[in-house]
């Protein structure tokens, strides 16, 4: 056993020694190619250990456009081959640099070894190429064009407003082969086939007919670009609304078209933090109007904010605009009659808490035996719905008891109600 343990330790040490090292190099750290390692171990800004995304936080001393790249510890291999770039807007500014080594099976560029940073994202982007004169410009490769400026306003092919994904739509090109990329307006800091690069590689595309719809997309969150024909958006969201319905909040939204839509992650903002509270499966690809809904059965009292995270089959995602509702704080403790009643085998119990409380639900038979205790722990002010399944019990009359103890003043609340299991 001791020898086996020694072998395992040795193998781990060897794997650590011979793992491919990656280094951050840039004009802000003297262009040293092997002194600033990047990490995939959950430290130094890395979010998830072992996920193939290497990261490094670094304090950049000056506010300016800066050049950088990732190296293998030499100058023999770098990512990208030309320099990447970022824009620091304060001095000093801590910037998170990331290097995604995973292969992305989608239509975005680059497909692997993707460099990106979390600096203040640029908002003035322009689509450029040898096609701009066909779009109404005075010539081609105009990097400060107003005519071919990209937008993040949720219109004309843009997926959703202010989600960091910019779009430009053109439908005036004749049939032919073209090249293009996206740049920060007035510069050649670009997104191209090699990713974020200083005057990087162009993306090739071809129109097969005149006046074909062409959509340029740049995702500033991931540092990637794609140019798509005739397929402007994965999901065209027509409407999104939220409304209070008794003790819950009902969300309704409608889509006009869907392409490769895996579904929607429902997110609610609580105490400045977005939390996932559910998922609604999408219909994949559709050209008709689709209506969706979701019920938040356990809203927290106060002003609530919701958004949709639409996820494609390839893992790309976009956020919708947010919607707000005001969920009023309950005045008193309350335990409602279960519904349905009679039931088989599951039923729902609603209760209200006017203050933060330690909550437990207990199930009893007619002779007072405790059959089940559900400790929900400390819960915030609000209304709650809890579903219980009594499939293991026989038909008959049962009782459910709510016990709530205020964490602030010690107030105790107890209520018991009858329910009927009918199989």
CORURLIN-V470277 format. One record per residue. N is the residue number from 0. RES is the residue in three letters. PHI is phi in degrees with one decimal (999 if undefined). PSI is psi in whole degrees, -180 to 180 (NA if undefined). D_FIRST is the distance of its C-alpha to the first C-alpha in Angstrom with 2 decimals. Layout:
# CORURLIN-V470277
{{N	RES	PHI	PSI	D_FIRST} {N	RES	PHI	PSI	D_FIRST}}
This chain:
# CORURLIN-V470277
{{0	UNK	999	-41	0.00} {1	UNK	-64.2	-41	3.80} {2	UNK	-64.9	-41	5.44} {3	UNK	-61.6	-43	5.07} {4	UNK	-62.1	-41	6.21} {5	UNK	-63.3	-40	8.65} {6	UNK	-64.2	-43	9.90} {7	UNK	-62.2	-43	10.63} {8	UNK	-61.8	-42	12.39} {9	UNK	-64.4	-43	14.23} {10	UNK	-63.1	-41	15.35} {11	UNK	-62.7	-43	16.61} {12	UNK	-64.1	-42	18.41} {13	UNK	-65.3	-41	19.93} {14	UNK	-64.1	-34	21.10} {15	UNK	-70.1	-40	22.69} {16	UNK	-66.8	-42	24.33} {17	UNK	-97.8	6	25.72} {18	UNK	-64.9	143	26.76} {19	UNK	-60.2	118	30.53} {20	UNK	-86.8	144	32.17} {21	UNK	-124.8	147	35.46} {22	UNK	-131.9	147	38.08} {23	UNK	-91.0	132	41.18} {24	UNK	-136.3	141	44.39} {25	UNK	-170.1	173	47.92} {26	UNK	-69.5	-14	51.24} {27	UNK	-89.3	-7	50.20} {28	UNK	-131.9	23	47.43} {29	UNK	82.5	14	49.18} {30	UNK	54.7	39	47.86} {31	UNK	-82.6	127	44.73} {32	UNK	-91.1	1	42.49} {33	UNK	-148.9	22	39.13} {34	UNK	-112.9	-8	39.25} {35	UNK	-123.4	83	38.98} {36	UNK	-68.5	151	35.70} {37	UNK	-102.7	155	35.43} {38	UNK	-126.5	145	32.45} {39	UNK	-129.2	45	30.69} {40	UNK	-125.5	15	28.30} {41	UNK	81.6	11	30.60} {42	UNK	-120.9	172	32.15} {43	UNK	55.4	37	35.47} {44	UNK	94.5	-12	37.31} {45	UNK	-70.4	131	34.80} {46	UNK	-83.4	-45	34.87} {47	UNK	-128.8	122	31.86} {48	UNK	-69.9	136	28.65} {49	UNK	74.5	18	27.74} {50	UNK	-95.4	6	31.02} {51	UNK	83.6	1	32.38} {52	UNK	-108.2	111	35.08} {53	UNK	-90.3	142	34.95} {54	UNK	-138.0	159	37.02} {55	UNK	-160.2	125	38.50} {56	UNK	-86.9	139	40.98} {57	UNK	-147.3	136	43.54} {58	UNK	-85.6	115	46.68} {59	UNK	-94.8	126	49.65} {60	UNK	-76.8	-30	52.49} {61	UNK	-121.2	151	55.52} {62	UNK	-91.0	115	56.93} {63	UNK	-177.9	175	57.69} {64	UNK	-75.3	134	56.55} {65	UNK	-126.8	151	53.55} {66	UNK	-102.9	145	51.94} {67	UNK	-160.1	170	48.20} {68	UNK	-163.1	175	45.59} {69	UNK	-109.8	138	41.89} {70	UNK	-122.8	168	40.72} {71	UNK	-95.9	17	37.76} {72	UNK	98.6	-5	38.24} {73	UNK	-134.3	-177	41.23} {74	UNK	-98.5	8	44.57} {75	UNK	-69.6	-40	43.77} {76	UNK	-132.4	125	42.56} {77	UNK	-135.5	158	43.66} {78	UNK	-129.6	120	43.99} {79	UNK	-72.2	179	46.81} {80	UNK	-64.4	-45	48.45} {81	UNK	-82.9	176	51.34} {82	UNK	-75.9	145	50.82} {83	UNK	-85.7	-176	49.99} {84	UNK	-151.5	162	51.87} {85	UNK	-156.9	167	51.98} {86	UNK	-124.9	109	54.63} {87	UNK	-87.5	137	53.98} {88	UNK	-112.5	-1	56.77} {89	UNK	-141.9	165	56.19} {90	UNK	-136.2	122	55.33} {91	UNK	-78.0	165	52.63} {92	UNK	-137.2	127	50.73} {93	UNK	-82.1	121	46.99} {94	UNK	-115.2	136	46.23} {95	UNK	-96.0	119	43.10} {96	UNK	-100.1	134	42.49} {97	UNK	-127.4	151	40.43} {98	UNK	-138.7	105	39.34} {99	UNK	-92.8	110	38.40} {100	UNK	-89.0	-3	36.65} {101	UNK	-76.1	147	36.51} {102	UNK	-79.5	126	38.92} {103	UNK	-100.0	119	41.60} {104	UNK	-92.4	72	43.12} {105	UNK	-151.4	-168	46.54} {106	UNK	-97.5	7	49.99} {107	UNK	-90.7	155	49.43} {108	UNK	-114.5	146	49.22} {109	UNK	-74.6	169	47.03} {110	UNK	-91.1	-14	44.43} {111	UNK	-155.3	160	41.51} {112	UNK	54.2	61	40.75} {113	UNK	-96.1	122	42.96} {114	UNK	-97.9	145	43.92} {115	UNK	-162.2	164	45.44} {116	UNK	-136.9	166	46.17} {117	UNK	-104.4	23	47.04} {118	UNK	-62.8	171	50.22} {119	UNK	-57.5	117	53.43} {120	UNK	-70.5	139	54.08} {121	UNK	-67.3	149	57.42} {122	UNK	-118.2	-8	59.84} {123	UNK	-107.2	97	62.56} {124	UNK	-116.1	147	61.35} {125	UNK	-132.1	134	63.53} {126	UNK	-84.4	128	63.03} {127	UNK	-128.4	161	64.44} {128	UNK	163.1	-172	65.13} {129	UNK	-82.4	11	67.80} {130	UNK	-110.3	-6	68.90} {131	UNK	-62.3	-35	70.10} {132	UNK	-64.3	-29	73.79} {133	UNK	-73.3	-17	73.58} {134	UNK	-94.8	3	72.41} {135	UNK	109.1	0	75.50} {136	UNK	-77.5	165	74.51} {137	UNK	-76.6	-12	76.91} {138	UNK	-171.0	-170	74.42} {139	UNK	-105.1	163	70.81} {140	UNK	55.8	45	67.83} {141	UNK	-93.5	106	69.35} {142	UNK	-84.4	-3	66.47} {143	UNK	-121.2	27	68.39} {144	UNK	-65.6	137	69.94} {145	UNK	-84.8	-32	70.90} {146	UNK	-65.3	-40	71.55} {147	UNK	-106.2	25	67.99} {148	UNK	-65.3	144	66.24} {149	UNK	-93.1	155	63.14} {150	UNK	-132.4	158	62.87} {151	UNK	-130.2	54	60.38} {152	UNK	-114.5	6	62.90} {153	UNK	76.3	14	61.87} {154	UNK	-124.9	161	64.93} {155	UNK	52.3	46	65.94} {156	UNK	100.7	-17	62.53} {157	UNK	-71.4	137	60.41} {158	UNK	-67.3	-48	57.73} {159	UNK	-158.1	146	57.99} {160	UNK	-69.4	139	59.67} {161	UNK	59.2	34	57.76} {162	UNK	-102.0	5	54.33} {163	UNK	85.7	0	53.91} {164	UNK	-106.6	117	54.69} {165	UNK	-101.1	150	58.04} {166	UNK	-136.7	146	60.29} {167	UNK	-133.3	134	63.39} {168	UNK	-119.1	129	65.31} {169	UNK	-133.3	141	67.93} {170	UNK	-139.7	34	69.93} {171	UNK	-118.7	12	72.73} {172	UNK	-84.0	142	71.19} {173	UNK	-72.9	169	72.72} {174	UNK	-64.4	137	70.57} {175	UNK	163.1	-180	68.69} {176	UNK	-100.4	139	65.62} {177	UNK	-138.4	164	64.75} {178	UNK	-133.5	152	62.31} {179	UNK	-170.3	176	61.42} {180	UNK	-164.8	-172	59.00} {181	UNK	-124.5	146	59.14} {182	UNK	-135.0	159	59.86} {183	UNK	-71.2	130	60.35} {184	UNK	-51.3	129	64.12} {185	UNK	83.0	3	65.96} {186	UNK	-133.3	177	62.95} {187	UNK	-113.0	24	60.91} {188	UNK	-74.2	111	57.61} {189	UNK	-125.2	166	56.57} {190	UNK	-116.1	119	54.23} {191	UNK	-140.3	-160	54.16} {192	UNK	-62.2	-29	52.11} {193	UNK	-95.5	15	49.82} {194	UNK	88.2	-149	49.54} {195	UNK	-73.9	114	50.82} {196	UNK	-149.4	152	52.45} {197	UNK	-76.2	108	55.48} {198	UNK	54.6	55	58.00} {199	UNK	-78.3	-173	55.23} {200	UNK	-68.2	144	55.37} {201	UNK	-78.3	157	57.74} {202	UNK	-100.4	130	56.89} {203	UNK	-88.1	141	58.89} {204	UNK	-151.5	159	60.51} {205	UNK	-136.8	133	63.42} {206	UNK	-94.8	133	66.03} {207	UNK	-94.1	-19	67.33} {208	UNK	-137.6	161	70.43} {209	UNK	-68.8	148	72.67} {210	UNK	61.0	32	72.01} {211	UNK	-77.2	144	68.47} {212	UNK	-70.3	125	66.34} {213	UNK	-124.7	130	63.90} {214	UNK	-123.1	122	61.44} {215	UNK	-93.2	130	59.65} {216	UNK	-126.7	134	56.64} {217	UNK	-124.1	124	54.67} {218	UNK	-99.1	100	51.71} {219	UNK	-71.0	-15	51.57} {220	UNK	-71.9	-34	48.46} {221	UNK	-110.7	-12	46.40} {222	UNK	76.2	37	48.65} {223	UNK	-130.6	160	49.52} {224	UNK	-132.3	151	52.76} {225	UNK	-146.9	152	54.05} {226	UNK	-124.0	119	57.50} {227	UNK	-120.9	148	58.24} {228	UNK	-112.5	127	61.31} {229	UNK	67.2	-1	62.74} {230	UNK	-125.1	76	59.58} {231	UNK	-65.0	-39	60.17} {232	UNK	-147.7	146	57.67} {233	UNK	-61.0	-44	54.80} {234	UNK	-142.0	127	56.49} {235	UNK	-99.0	107	59.98} {236	UNK	-85.8	118	60.00} {237	UNK	-86.1	-43	63.54} {238	UNK	-151.2	157	63.15} {239	UNK	-153.1	121	60.68} {240	UNK	-141.3	156	61.80} {241	UNK	-132.7	143	60.53} {242	UNK	-148.9	144	62.46} {243	UNK	-76.6	131	61.95} {244	UNK	-131.8	98	62.34} {245	UNK	56.5	-113	62.49} {246	UNK	-100.7	20	59.04} {247	UNK	-140.0	172	57.32} {248	UNK	-118.8	125	57.72} {249	UNK	-102.5	127	58.47} {250	UNK	-107.2	133	57.73} {251	UNK	-132.5	136	59.69} {252	UNK	-145.4	160	59.68} {253	UNK	-135.0	137	61.25} {254	UNK	-115.3	149	60.45} {255	UNK	-96.1	-40	63.00} {256	UNK	-140.9	152	60.71} {257	UNK	-140.1	139	57.01} {258	UNK	-133.2	117	55.00} {259	UNK	53.4	43	51.34} {260	UNK	-87.9	108	51.05} {261	UNK	-70.4	-40	47.71} {262	UNK	157.2	-168	48.93} {263	UNK	-124.5	125	49.49} {264	UNK	-87.0	127	47.13} {265	UNK	-92.9	125	49.22} {266	UNK	-122.1	141	48.79} {267	UNK	-124.5	139	50.37} {268	UNK	-95.2	122	50.79} {269	UNK	-131.5	125	50.06} {270	UNK	52.5	48	50.28} {271	UNK	69.8	9	50.40} {272	UNK	-121.8	130	47.22} {273	UNK	-80.8	132	47.25} {274	UNK	-127.4	138	45.17} {275	UNK	-77.7	130	44.68} {276	UNK	-120.1	1	46.15} {277	UNK	170.5	174	46.30} {278	UNK	-141.5	137	46.60} {279	UNK	-119.3	124	49.50} {280	UNK	-70.0	136	49.03} {281	UNK	-85.4	176	51.48} {282	UNK	-100.5	14	53.55} {283	UNK	80.1	-102	52.31} {284	UNK	-124.3	129	55.56} {285	UNK	-154.1	147	58.97} {286	UNK	-110.4	1	62.45} {287	UNK	-101.9	172	63.85} {288	UNK	-75.2	129	63.85} {289	UNK	-123.2	133	60.80} {290	UNK	-106.0	135	60.66} {291	UNK	-125.5	157	57.46} {292	UNK	-150.9	157	56.87} {293	UNK	-152.1	140	54.21} {294	UNK	-113.9	121	54.57} {295	UNK	-84.1	103	52.82} {296	UNK	-84.3	-9	52.82} {297	UNK	-130.3	61	51.40} {298	UNK	-71.4	151	53.35} {299	UNK	-93.2	139	53.31} {300	UNK	-62.1	142	56.75} {301	UNK	123.8	-165	58.43} {302	UNK	-81.3	119	58.98} {303	UNK	-109.5	143	56.40} {304	UNK	-125.3	135	55.75} {305	UNK	-125.7	155	54.27} {306	UNK	-150.6	163	53.46} {307	UNK	-107.6	136	52.19} {308	UNK	-109.3	100	49.37} {309	UNK	-82.3	127	50.29} {310	UNK	-118.1	128	47.36} {311	UNK	-82.0	167	47.84} {312	UNK	-62.6	-27	45.70} {313	UNK	-87.8	4	44.53} {314	UNK	94.0	-12	43.30} {315	UNK	-66.3	149	46.29} {316	UNK	-144.9	157	47.88} {317	UNK	-138.8	154	51.04} {318	UNK	-102.5	145	52.26} {319	UNK	-82.9	175	55.55} {320	UNK	-65.3	162	58.05} {321	UNK	-92.4	154	57.43} {322	UNK	-127.4	148	59.46} {323	UNK	-121.5	145	60.09} {324	UNK	-139.4	157	61.06} {325	UNK	-108.7	110	61.86} {326	UNK	-97.2	115	60.20} {327	UNK	-72.9	139	62.17} {328	UNK	-67.8	131	60.49} {329	UNK	-60.1	145	61.07} {330	UNK	-83.9	-37	63.58} {331	UNK	-129.2	161	62.36} {332	UNK	-64.4	145	59.41} {333	UNK	-157.8	140	59.83} {334	UNK	-121.4	121	58.22} {335	UNK	-90.8	162	59.74} {336	UNK	-67.3	137	60.24} {337	UNK	-62.4	156	57.46} {338	UNK	-144.7	135	58.24} {339	UNK	-74.3	165	58.70} {340	UNK	-155.2	114	59.93} {341	UNK	-62.9	166	59.91} {342	UNK	-144.9	164	56.65} {343	UNK	-164.2	117	54.15} {344	UNK	-101.0	-2	51.23} {345	UNK	-116.8	150	50.79} {346	UNK	-147.6	161	53.07} {347	UNK	-111.5	143	53.18} {348	UNK	-121.1	125	53.90} {349	UNK	-103.1	141	55.47} {350	UNK	-148.7	158	55.66} {351	UNK	-123.7	141	56.90} {352	UNK	-123.9	116	55.80} {353	UNK	-76.1	-18	58.40} {354	UNK	-139.6	161	55.86} {355	UNK	-59.1	132	52.11} {356	UNK	-145.5	157	50.78} {357	UNK	-89.9	122	47.81} {358	UNK	-119.5	140	48.22} {359	UNK	-141.9	145	47.24} {360	UNK	-120.1	132	48.62} {361	UNK	-123.8	144	48.75} {362	UNK	-113.3	131	49.86} {363	UNK	-126.7	155	51.83} {364	UNK	-93.2	-175	53.62} {365	UNK	-72.3	-14	57.20} {366	UNK	-101.1	9	56.29} {367	UNK	87.5	11	54.35} {368	UNK	-78.2	133	50.77} {369	UNK	-78.0	115	48.28} {370	UNK	-95.9	-24	46.68} {371	UNK	-162.1	138	44.88} {372	UNK	-126.8	127	44.33} {373	UNK	-114.9	108	43.71} {374	UNK	-91.8	106	42.87} {375	UNK	-84.7	-7	43.89} {376	UNK	73.7	-161	43.30} {377	UNK	-78.6	127	45.60} {378	UNK	-124.9	144	47.93} {379	UNK	-73.6	167	50.57} {380	UNK	-54.5	135	54.28} {381	UNK	154.5	-173	55.16} {382	UNK	-111.3	147	55.42} {383	UNK	-136.4	151	52.53} {384	UNK	-124.9	130	52.10} {385	UNK	-127.2	130	49.40} {386	UNK	-102.8	128	48.99} {387	UNK	-114.5	146	47.84} {388	UNK	-118.1	117	47.05} {389	UNK	-111.4	35	48.11} {390	UNK	-62.8	-23	47.55} {391	UNK	-83.1	-6	45.77} {392	UNK	-101.0	159	48.92} {393	UNK	-87.1	166	52.16} {394	UNK	-58.0	147	55.55} {395	UNK	156.1	-175	57.28} {396	UNK	-95.4	133	58.15} {397	UNK	-133.4	166	55.45} {398	UNK	-126.8	143	55.57} {399	UNK	-120.7	141	53.61} {400	UNK	-126.0	129	53.57} {401	UNK	-103.1	127	53.00} {402	UNK	-119.6	123	52.10} {403	UNK	-130.4	129	52.31} {404	UNK	-121.0	116	52.09} {405	UNK	-61.4	133	53.37} {406	UNK	-80.7	-12	51.03} {407	UNK	-96.0	-46	54.12} {408	UNK	-124.2	4	56.57} {409	UNK	78.8	7	54.81} {410	UNK	-59.5	133	57.20} {411	UNK	-107.5	138	56.06} {412	UNK	-129.9	132	57.05} {413	UNK	-135.5	136	56.67} {414	UNK	-147.2	141	58.15} {415	UNK	-126.4	136	57.89} {416	UNK	-136.7	157	59.13} {417	UNK	-96.3	145	59.42} {418	UNK	-141.4	158	58.07} {419	UNK	-123.1	120	58.50} {420	UNK	-93.8	120	55.87} {421	UNK	-126.2	104	57.85} {422	UNK	-96.9	NA	56.04}}
